[in-house]
Amino acid sequence: MTATRLKPVDVVTVGVGVSGTILGKELTDAGLQVVGLERGAPRDTHPDFDMPGIHDELKYSRRFELMQDLSRETLSFRNAPGETALPMRQLGSFLPGEGVGGAGVHWNGQTWRFLPWDFETRSRSIARYGKDALAADCTSQDWGVSYADLEAHYDRFEQVYGIGGRAGNLHGEIRPGGNPFEGPRSRDYPNPPMQDSYATALFAQASTALGYHSFPMPSANMTRGYTNPYGQTLGPCVYCGYCERFGCEMGAKASPQTAVLPALLASPRYQLRTRANVLRVNLDSQRKRAVSVSYVDARGREFEQPAEIVLLTSYVFGNVRHLLLAGIGRPYDPVANQGVVGRNYAYQCISGVTAFFEDKAFNPFMGAGALGQVVDEFNGDNFDHSGLGFVGGGFIACSSTGTRPIESHPVPPGTPRWGGAWKKAVAHYSGRSLGIVAHGAVQSYRTNYLDIDPTYRDACGLPLLRMTFDFHDNERRMSEYLTARAEAIARALAPSAVSAAARSGRYSIVPYQSTHNTGGAVMGADPATSAVNPYLQSWDVPNVFVVGASAFPQNAGYNPTGTVGALSYRVADAIRERYLQRPGPIAG
Amino acid sequence: MDLSSSRRNFLKAVTALGAAGLPPADADAPPPASASAPAAGSGTALMHPAHHGAHRGAVPGEAEAFQCLTGPEAAFVEAAIGVLIPADELGPGAREAGVATFIDRQLAGAFGTAARTYRLGPWPEGTPEQGFQSRLTPREIYRAGIAESDAYCRTHYGRGFDALEALQREEVLKGLEAGSIALESVAAPLFFSLLLANTQEGFFADPMYGGNRDKAGWRLAGFPGVAAAYVDEIGKHNVPYRVEPVSIGDVQQGRAPVDAHGHALHTRLDKRS
């Protein structure tokens, strides 16, 4: 097929989600011509998320209307390098988005800053616990940036996404009611925290009685009408309970659509092309410079879009796959522990506790994606790990995200899976249970990585990405420890029954866990162990930046989006203030 | 079990109809919204008279005709879902709630043909952690799973699944769930888990998909369906919020009033206003 060569532009973004829209906005504001290429369809609050159709659990939560269509592209998966990877034929463990806004449309809105410790996991673990603190095959490492480096970028993202919360550390001063473990903030959240539900209020009481510091989860569900620095006005959340896996009919959940895109689309320097599926990034003959990207449009026509700067801003898997298919950076070899692209793929290690009551009414269908109370005593290195046999941790939270009955009809342990007894338990316990989650980190290991599958291909004929991943003893011990603490909080509420299950055994791609996939194009100060430098710029092809959770060297015990947003602003600043002055590798 | 006489008659009627492979007629429940005129009594604030004409001349029951399931398949599904979610003193079960219609619709559409599933081979069985690897679509899994389960029943009990006694049906479903009954074309636990998942989906999904008739599943679980704006309710702790559930069709067709943003104005069932 002959590709039509298009007029060159300054910047092309491969993907139009959280990072693609922020970079589009910041760089068009800097005077650059930007083209955004999005493989999926356009979609917006109106009419796509209109009432009443958006309140359809089957369509959105079970049939994954807003997520990636696996008939066109998926990935393959195996637990260990010796096994044969097979394609993920149905969605399960994680739910990548597809279409304008990406996964930033169907997220819950839980918006975190990582702990200062998270950016220096390796050096601080060794400094505190000795040289054997990390397992021999653990490849967790420092990020090449500190929390202090990112503080202004976190702040910017929180302002644009209108985050509601309560500061726990303002300029180093610990403030009551916030997270006392967080890094110092230069200012408070732009919006107040969410209201508490009955469940989150009970969790806060029980946690406080146990001596923990419960605080409201930072939320991208608007707690009041809010106009952000881009002039975008977001409506207040009405706690309807349809966040996770849904678009917001109120425009009250910060997303690319509600917080950035209208301002970006108003720029004469921006062009959005939807149903534009990028096939490859094209390099020059020296393989030191990206010259263009090739994509296929809705009608199957192939185009070549030349650009001065190529920004990979798709989900983790798209970013890593494009690097591997283009041959940008050396692919990771787990046997030799050399090469960088695909290295340090990580995930989230989540476990749950459910407490059942006879005499309480939680109305669990009410809520918002980021309505929660959290304790952070067992996250990062906020507690002494001596003798515990693991590093890292996670937050423990009770959330009222809003539940719907197909996905959520909790019954006490020992209840049959179906039949009359099951039905009676559903009838009795609907609205009489609350859930507590332990949101654990995952360290990186030699045997957890991404590469190109040798067998399976997508609808364009390109090889699938292959994921090799399993939980390790560090994560299993951490999950046991965190789950026991979560269970103790649940038991303090004197429930009639409790079910608790730490994450154990092998990782399975079947049950939903989280869409918090990370790594594969990690950032760092050393090109031998990172694909991109501390500005998310490819070490090998400096006019390519790889932006997203693909840059996390390992995953922290928090949801990733806040850090994805912060890194996006870091890249925008680096390009605007440094790269444009002197195109080429950005030094130190 | 102490059933009222009307409930007993209702269960008898259901059993008789179900055994004949017909969709159940639930004598206690109002006709499904899709088949007849809008139910009276709910809000009138946003009635759309134009919608009424669209239903003129509609034959009751027409919308429940099976598109995909054959007669014997429908009989099998009716019999199985009646065990998975039985009718009892708490209210209708999956059969009475129209879950067979739901499953038929799902199998006839994108779900049944695996429209969003990766379908290229090869197809080694894989590990449980690698998830679904069948070469078959859900529609094909039902077709094969039902025929082969029925063949098992004929061999072991001398009749098809839908003609078995209640305890025998339960025995067979447990055998499929555990894999102690072996099927040829599809792993029995895969067939069973699909049937169970679809049954629960049909019981709890919006009624516009054919199941959850008269919102039986939502009533059981106390689920309001289309949400109201709860911004003034979320802070009322430990106070049950019990309402007449509202479906998407109720709003689209003007049977339920809504606020300016399209959220339902629920009718409270408890004492509070």
Interface residues (C-beta under 8 A of the other chain):
Chain A: D50 M51 P52 G53 H55 D56 E57 L58 R62 R63 F64 D69 L70 S71 T74 F77 R78 N79 E83 T84 A85 L86 P87 M88 R89 Q90 G92 Q195 D196 S197 Y198 A201 P236 C237 V238 Y239 C240 G241 Y242 E249 M250 K360 A361 N363 F365 M366 G367 L371 S400 G402 R404 P405 I406 H409 R417 W418 G419 G420 W422 K423 K424 V426 A427 S430 G431 T455 Y456 R457 R506 Y507 S508 I509 V510
Chain B: V83 L84 I85 P86 D88 L90 G93 A110 F111 A114 A115 R116 T117 Y118 R119 L120 P122 P124 G126 T127 P128 E129 Q130 G131 F132 Q133 E170 L173 E177 L196 T199 Q200 E201 F204 A205 D206 Y209 G217 W218 L220 A221 G222 F223 P224 G225 V226 A227 A228 A229 Y230 V231 E233 I234 G235 H237 N238 V239 P240 Y241 I248 V251 Q252 V258 H261 G262 H263 A264
